[in-house]
């Protein structure tokens, strides 16, 4: 455990961040798409759309906007063309 703390430079107690939830939801999205569930694309598109709204209204970080926009495009591709 100490090696992990040193590697990730964790100095204090764990603190939940919204990016942790985003990463977990993205993982669920990928697994659902890999299992050939079309609901995975709908799920990912919904999450990415809400993320874009949050990015434009509160966060205003270019990296977040680009990640969510890429996720919207990718999920639309899987939903409509794959």
N, C-alpha and C positions, 0 to 999 in steps of 0.2 A: 504494500500500500504506500509506503514511503517513497518508493521509486516512482510511482505514478504521480504522487504529489510534487516531487521534484521535477519530473518531466514536464508536467502541465503548469508548473509554477503556482501551485495552490498553496497559499499561505494561511488562509483562515478557514472558517467553516463554509460548507457549501451554501451558495445563495442561488435560488432559482432565478433564471432569466428567461425572457420570452424566446430567445434564440434556442434555448433547450427544447421548448415545446415545438418550435418550428422544425427543428432537426428531427424530433421524434415523429411528427406528422409527415414529414417528407419520407422518412423511412417506411412508414405504413403505406404511403402512396406508392412507393417503388415496389414493395412486396405485393400489393394488390394488382398492380399492372403486370408484374412478372407472372402472377398466377392466372393471367388472362381474364381478369374480372373487369368489365367495362365500368363498374362502379368505382374502381380505382382511379380512373381518369376523371370521373365526375367529382369524386372526393378531392383529388388533387387540384382540379380547376377551382373548386369552391374555396379551398384553403388559400390558394395562391391569389384569388380575387380579393378575399378579405384581407390578405397580407398587403396587397397593393393599396387598398383603401387606407389601411393603417399607416403604410409607408408615406402616402401622400398627405394624410391629415395630421399625423403626430410625429413620426420618426424623422422623415425627410432625409434619409441616408441613401445615397446613390447606389451603394452596394445592395441594400435591401430591395430597392426598386428593381434593379437589374436581375437579382435572383428570383423575385416573384414574377417578373415579366417573362423570364426564361421558363419558369415552371408553367405559366399560363400557356405559352406557345407549345411547349412539349406535351402538356396534357391535352391541348386541342388537337395536336397531331395524332396522338394515340386514340383519341375519341372519334375523330372524323376520318382518318386515313389509314389506320392500322387495323 
